[in-house]
Amino acid sequence: MMRTRPLKVALLGCGVVGSEVARIMTTHADDLAARIGAPVELAGVAVRRPSKVREGIDPALVTTDATALVKRGDIDVVVEVIGGIEPARTLITTAFEYGASVVSANKALLAQDGAALHAAAEEHGEDLYYEAAVAGAIPLIRPLRESLAGDKINRVMGIVNGTTNFILDKMDSTGAGYQEALDEATALGYAEADPTADVEGFDAAAKAAILAGIAFHTRVRLDDVYREGMTEVTAADFASAKEMGCTIKLLAICERAADGGSVTARVHPAMIPLTHPLASVRGAYNAVFVESDAAGQLMFYGPGAGGAPTASAVLGDLVAVCRNRLSGATGPGESAYAALPVSPMGDVVTRYHISLDVADKPGVLAQVATVFAEHGVSIDTVRQQGKDGEASLVVVTHRASDASLSGTVEALRKLDTVRGVASIMRVEGE
Amino acid sequence: MMRTRPLKVALLGCGVVGSEVARIMTTHADDLAARIGAPVELAGVAVRRPSKVREGIDPALVTTDATALVKRGDIDVVVEVIGGIEPARTLITTAFEYGASVVSANKALLAQDGAALHAAAEEHGEDLYYEAAVAGAIPLIRPLRESLAGDKINRVMGIVNGTTNFILDKMDSTGAGYQEALDEATALGYAEADPTADVEGFDAAAKAAILAGIAFHTRVRLDDVYREGMTEVTAADFASAKEMGCTIKLLAICERAADGGSVTARVHPAMIPLTHPLASVRGAYNAVFVESDAAGQLMFYGPGAGGAPTASAVLGDLVAVCRNRLSGATGPGESAYAALPVSPMGDVVTRYHISLDVADKPGVLAQVATVFAEHGVSIDTVRQQGKDGEASLVVVTHRASDASLSGTVEALRKLDTVRGVASIMRVEGE
């Protein structure tokens, strides 16, 4: 059964992930060959700094000319682990034109240009696989796209950014503030020097766009994803969460509306009950909770980043693409037939936890409650605490639309007796 | 892109799972057609009791002659949800001979005859898929076989039987004894009238054989799996587990030996730390923990049984098989190239929790400790409690081979001062 002519792989990028891909391709060459049905050969490695010593990689394979490597014409699969939009996008489309399939770990690019890249792959009869783009080693794209292909997915809710989960877990377990926890994450290498992409939710939003698109068979662009970072989460928020039997996580949530006619995708910090499986996801781990009509509730858990875990996902895709190539078939392409409208954040329905600083005098609660009622937001619980002539009022609502809640908060800010809105946090997973 | 001639599906069995498969094929026909690229049509349903009213199924499709249905010659995919060895085995091989691919949920058959069935499928160029055979709705076969195809799996440890997890969870949370918890499981429909297959670990052992085979690219037969049921787990065992910060689960464990040269597969009750993700798997849920070289630790969680969840897995396979059929390819078949030897239980290395009833007199601990030392089993902790002239001695060992532990226990039983061995339980997940 074994074909002797090897399949040729071009590796674009040889950083943390790329070097692991190269290492495993070498050390596990026999296993990969047995599982694919033909040997795979590393035919070239495109890098920015050719002088850097790369253990285990033949220097003759290293080039700075990624374009020439992709255009060689004898490449079967291009593995793109450069990241970012350009030159990755052009290299991938060039790969398709020159007869190669592509395995990518590039969430930003897939979230922004997934539809165009899928179209290019299909035009040239090539595969585009990207399991590593979402939640690192956790098999998620394939289960959603294939295992649940006969089911109707209603909700995907997950912790898809390890950096922010590390920070929030640290704040939760030690009572540290955001800056202190971020500093520790940076010192330990969990956060980059510029943590913006993580802490402001850009990274998670890209993953949410990809997951929503696959789950709902609908194109969801990065711009469709509501995004709120977690830099304003405070130790006081965690204290409030604890009082409610909750913790705080940065969640990516993709939902089908109750009537099934539209979908939403969003990233923001939220309180979730300690009894929810996502609450116990610690450190830099990722986990994604999926709810579907027939399967019910599923959860996928594992390391969401790191060189070796991401390489595991890349290599799983590489094996699949190579098998497809040998059998002359391609795997499932983009599935966007449902083409559901993506609703704005205002249409999202969930619960809210609102902390207000108010004057400590009679009638304030009545005033505040009236504002909620006028906006159609039903209150579940209220807790009032006095402190030095001021008081804090914590309101937890029943389910209401984000638009109604925003209107409520705007009106609350105009009340003389409301000194300030200390925090607003959504409550999920109940 | 859409082909108009439908793919024809023969459904063998229309019980809890089969009726859900038929229902979803009808209610989600448009989605399935869009995802496959062609409509799928229920061409026939083989049942034992044709007179039973089956809502939503055209009575004209119902037949008692499963063989004739499979031999029709125009069937594309046979969905086998009868269970048991015969007639399922003959019907599946007949399906291949008559040009159909097969989706099966039959763990017993796959564990016993997987190799022969795969060979038959390959001989006729057909697919054999069986995601639903292990852990119901949880995508597990496909992630192991495809997502982790570029990685080296070292361990698969899971709760793969919902009935026993319900019973053990009940014992843990209420302090109930085995019989009381079993009675409740039966009353609630979680346990069958004859619970033997579940409580004696036969069901879990079949799943362990399937998982080990896929994880290690090695044929593992049902007979290769060490099996110990959970009928002898007592409330006292749970009390001991709690003192150690553990709970008790019936685990299926498939392991690669430390030297990589052999594998083991086993099912037995075991103590696991409360901090382990498997410890918090409640009720009838299933979860499987996977450890691999590159990906690290992954966990897959969800409903392990039930009509709709199992149907979700069956339909995911059905979509994949139909796609393969349209593209003229077949999916991954059996991968047993590694052909590693399966070692007996004696070679398994783990930790043990042993409760002994001993005479309450000086020198007993020294005697017992000597026996452990003579068999090369190192003791981690000992706890001695006196009660009315008798004493109980609880020993927790370091890692030792099962053979060494068995030898130790045999020798302990021969000591005059040891009145009895109250319980032996393995300790996992540390």
Interface residues (C-beta under 8 A of the other chain):
Chain A: E20 I24 H28 D31 L32 A34 R35 E131 A137 I138 P139 R142 P143 E146 S147 L148 A149 G150 D151 K152 H217 P277 S280 S292 D293 A294 A295 G296 Q297 L298 M299 F300 Y301 G302 P303 G306 A308 P309 A311 S312 A313 V314 L315 G316 D317 L318 V319 A320 R323 N324 S327 G328 A329 T330 P332 S335 Y337 A338
Chain B: E20 I24 H28 D31 L32 A34 R35 E131 A137 I138 P139 R142 P143 E146 S147 L148 A149 G150 D151 K152 H217 P277 S280 S292 D293 A294 A295 G296 Q297 L298 M299 F300 Y301 G302 P303 G306 A308 P309 A311 S312 A313 V314 L315 G316 D317 L318 V319 A320 R323 N324 S327 G328 A329 T330 P332 S335 Y337 A338
